[in-house]
Amino acid sequence: MPYKPLRPCNHPGCRELTRERFCEKHRKEREREKDKGRPTAAQRGYDSRWRKARTWYLKRNPLCVECEKKGKLTPATVIDHVVPHRGDKELFWDMSNWQALCKPCHDRKTAKEDGGFGNG
């Protein structure tokens, strides 16, 4: 069976060649970060019940509300919590706190709220 070609590690600035996504050093770093990191999506409430509610909401709100404000018609792919729920189940399920966004708009909003990606 042929081997996958070598390519640079996906870690920013690393030039180590690997057949996987990350070189051995960065793969171990990522595993350590995951172990001490935030809970899984399911543990945070994004389970099958959420997926059903998300599908229902997106069918009724198919366009990104932020793009619409700018006069653009962009399909929404993400349900955003207007006020971050931070684990509060009541706020999590409050549909008046939901808005439909496209992924770029959601990522921008999240980065702005968190002070940048990865900064909790």
Protein Blocks (a to p, Z undefined) as FASTA:
>chain_A
ZZddddddfbghiacdcfbfbdfklmmmmmmmmmmmccdfklnopafklmmmmmmmmmmm
mbcfklmmnopacddfbdcdfbagkhpaklmmmmklgccddfklmmmmmmmmnopghiZZ
